[in-house]
Amino acid sequence: MAAAVSIVSMTGFARADGRIERPAATWVWETRSVNGKGLDIRLRLPPGHDSLDLPARQMVGGFMTRGSVNLTLTVTAADDSSDVVVNEALLDKLIDVTARKTAQLPAGIAPARLDGLLNIRGVIDSGQAALSQDDIVARDQALLAGLKTALGALSAARRQEGERLRPVIDTHLATIERLVAAARANPATTPEAIRARLSQQISDLMGAVPALSPERLHQEAALLAVKGDIREELDRLTAHIAQARDMLAKGGPCGRRLDFLSQEFNREANTLCSKSQDTGLTAIGLDLKATIDQFREQIQNIE
C-alpha cells in the first residue's frame, strides 16, 4: 500500500548560519511562517544588502505557495575585521563649516566635537564601500545559499506540522461521517415518519380558519414535504466527506479548496438544523456544526 501524500502546514520556524570571508563576518538567517490567505513575504535585511531583496523573495516562491513568511538576515562583522573607510573630503568640509559657525553660536552652546562629526552619516563606512562588485556578488551568493538551506529546513518543519495535523483532521472527518450516519438512521428521517408528520400537518392546515383553497393547500403541502426531508442534505454531506478525503489523499497545497469545502459542510449542517422537527435530530445537527467548526479551524493551517 502506497504511503499517504503529506499535507503541508503554513506554520514553521528554521534558521541557518555561516561565515563569509569578505567582508569577514558571520551571518544568521531566521525564517518563520504562519497562516496567510496568500504568500506574504516580509524581509529584513541589514544596511548594504538590498541586492538580496528580489532574489530572496523569488527563492521563497520556489519553496511555498501560501503563508505569511518572515525572513531576517543578521550579519555580524568578525572581530578582526578592520575595513573602515573614512570619507575625509566630507569630514574636512564639516570641520570647515564648524570652524566658521562656532563664533555664531549663542553663549552656553558648545561647538561640535570631532567625535560628533565622525558620527554623521556618510563620514565613516563600515567597509562596504571597499568591496568590489565581484566581492558583493560572491557575498550575495553565499548568503543566498544560506537562505536556501534555511528555507529547506522551514519547508521540512511545515511538512512535519502537516503530518501532525493530518490525524486530527481525519478524526474530525470520521466524526462528521458518524454524525451523518446517525442522522440518516434517526427514526424521524424515515419515509414513514415523514409521511405521518406530513399527514398531521396537512390535517392541521385543512382545519385552518378560514379554510385554505385546494390550490393553496397543495402549495403548503408541497412546501412542508420539502422542509421535512433532509435526505438531500445528508447525501451532499456524504459527498463532501469523500471529496475532502480525496483532497487529503492527493496532498499538496489543498488548504484553499478544503476551506471552501468546509463552508459547504457548514451550509448543509445549517439547513439540516433548520429543517429538523425532532429533538434528537437537532442534537445531531448541533454536534455536526461543532465538529465542522473544529475541522475548519484545523484546515486554516494547511497550505
N, C-alpha and C positions, 0 to 999 in steps of 0.2 A: 504493500500500500504506500503510495507516494505521500511524502510529508506535506502538511498544510503550508500554503504560502503565507508568509508573515505579513501582518498588517503593521503599519508604522505609526507611532505616536508623534505628536508635534512637540513633546516635552523632552528636554535633554540638556546635558552640560558636558563640556570637554575642554581640555587645554593642551597646548603643546609648547615646548620651549626649546631654545637652542642658542647658538652663538654665531655671530658673523665677524669676519676678520677686518673689514674696512667699511665703515669705521668700526674699530674694535668695540663690540657691545654684545650684550645678551638680550634676547627677546622672549616674550611670552604672548601667545595668542590665547585668549579666553573666548569660548563660544558657548552660547546658551540659546535655547529656543523654547517658546511657549505657544499656546494656541493662537491662531490667527485665521481670518477669513481667506487671506491670500498669502503671498510671500512678501513680508515686510522686513527689510534689512536695515538695521541700524549699525553704523560702522564708526568706531572711534579710533582715530589714528594719531600718533604723535606728530608734532610740527616737523615739516620737511619730508613727510612720507605721503603726500597727497597723490603721488603717482600710483599708489596701490589701490586707490578708491575703486576705479572702474573694474580692473581685473579681479579684485576681491569679490565684488558684487556678482560678477559673471560666474565666478567659481562657485558661489553659494547655489546658484541656479542649477548647477550640474549635480548637486547632491540632494536637493529637496525642492518640493513644489509648493508647500504651504507651511505657514508658521511665522511667528514674529521672532526674528533671529537677531541677536545682539552679538557683535564681534568687537573685541577690544584688543588692540595691539599695544604692548608696553615695551619700549626699548630703553635699556639702561646702559650708559657708556661704561666701558671697562675702567677699572681703577687706574690702569696705566695709560689710558687714552689722554694724550696731550695736544690733540688737534684743536687748538683755539686760535681763531683768526680775529685780529683787531682791525677795524676799519679806521686807520689812522687819519685819513683825509677827513672823515666825518668828525672824528674826535677833535682834530685841530680846529675845525670850524666852530665847534661847540665851545672850545676853550676861548677862542677869539670873541665870540658873542658874549660869553660870561664875563670876560675882562672888560668889555665895553659897557655892559649893562650893570655891572656891580655898583658903579658910582651912583646910579639912578635908584638904587634900592632904598626904600624908607628905612628910617632908623630902627634898629632892632631886628631886621631881616638879614639872616646870614646868607652870604653868597653861595652859589653852587660849589660843591666839592668835587674832586676828581672821581671819587668812588660813585658819586651820584651820576656823573656824566657817563661813566662806564656802564651803568645800568640802563641807559637809554636804548631803546630798541634799535638794532642795526649797528651798534658800536662794536659789540662782541658777538661773534658767531661761534656756535659750538663745534664747528668743523665741517658742516655740510657744504659750505662754500668751497672747501678744499677738495671735495670729491669730484672726480672726473665723471663724465657721462657713463663710461664703462663701469666705474665703481658703483654708480647708482643702479645700473642695470643688474649687476651681479648681486647687489644688496637686495633689490626687489625680488629677484628670482629666488634667493634663499628664503626670504620672508614669505613669499607665496607658496613655496614648498612646505614651509611650516604650517601655513594656513590649510593647505590640502590635508596634511596629517591631522590637524585639529578637526576639520570638517568630517573627515572619515571617522574619527572617534565619536563625534557628535551624532553622525548617522547611525553608528552602531548602538549608541545609547538610546536613540529614538526607536530603533528596532527592538531592543530589549524591553523598553517600556511598552511597546506594542504587543510583544509576546505576553507580558504580564496582564495587559488589558483583555486579551483575547478570551481567556476562560471566563472572565467577568461578563463580557458581552454575550458569550454563548449561554451562560447561565440565565441572563435576562431573557434571551430569545426562547430558551426552554420553558421559562416561567410563563411567558406570553402564550406559547403554544399550549401549555397545560390549561391556562385560563380560557383560551378559546375553545378547547375541547370540553371544558366544564360547562361553558355557556351553551355549546351545541347539545350537550347531554341534559341540560336543565329541562325538567318537565314542562316548563312554561313555553318552550320553543317548539314543542311537538305540534304537528298539524291538528291533532285532536284538541289540544289546549287552545290553539289559536282559533279554531272553529267555534269552540264553546265560548270563548271570550267575545268573539265577533258576534255570535248569536245573541249574547246578552246585551251587547252594546247596541245592536240593531233593534232589539226589543225595546230598549230604553228610548231609542230615537222614535220608534213608532208610537210610543205613548206620550211623546212630547206635546205640549200645548203652547201655541197652536200646532196642529198636525203638519208634518212635512209633506210636501208633494212627492209623488213617486220618483220624479227626476232628482229632486234634492236628496231623497232618501238613498237613491242609488249612488249619488256622488259621495255622500257621507260614508256609506258602507265601503266603497272603494278606498276612500281615504283611511278609514280605520284598518282595513286589510293591509295596506302598505305600511302604516305606522306600527302595526303589531308584528310584522315579520322581520326578523333580524338575520335571516339566513344569508342574504347578500353581503352584509357587513362581516359575518363570520367567514364567508368564502374569500372575501378580499383580504381579511387579516391573515388567513392561511396562505394566500398567495404572497403577501408581503413578507411573511416569515421565510418562505422558500427563496424569495428574491434576496433578502438580507443574507441568508446563509450562502447563497451563490456568490455574492459580492465579497464576503469574508473569505470564502474558499479561494477566490482568484487573487486576493490580496492587493498590494499596491495602493496608490492614492485613491481610496474609495470613501473618504470621510464626507465629502460634499454630498455624494449620492445617498449615503446612509442617513445623513441628516435630513435630506428631503424625504426619504422613506419613513423616517421616524415621525415626520409631520403627518404622513398618510396614516400611519398606525394610530396616531392620536385622533385624527378626524373620524376614523371608523369607531374607535372606542367611545368618543363623544356621542356619535349617532346611536350606538348600542345603548348607552345610558339613557339617552333621551327617549328612545322607543320602549325601553323596558317598562313593563307593568307588573313586575314580580320583584319582591324584595331580595330574593336570592340572586336573581339575575343582575339586579342593580349592584349588589355587593361584589359580584364577579367583575362587573364593568368598572367599578371604582378601583379594585385591585389591579385590573388591567391598565388603567390610566396611570396608577402609581408606578407600575413596573415599566411602562413605556417612558415615563419621565426619567427613571433611573437609566434606562437604555440610552436615551438621548444624551443624558449628562456624560456618559462614558464616551460615546462616539464623538463628542465635541473635541476629544483629544486626538482623534485619528486624522492623519494627513489626508 
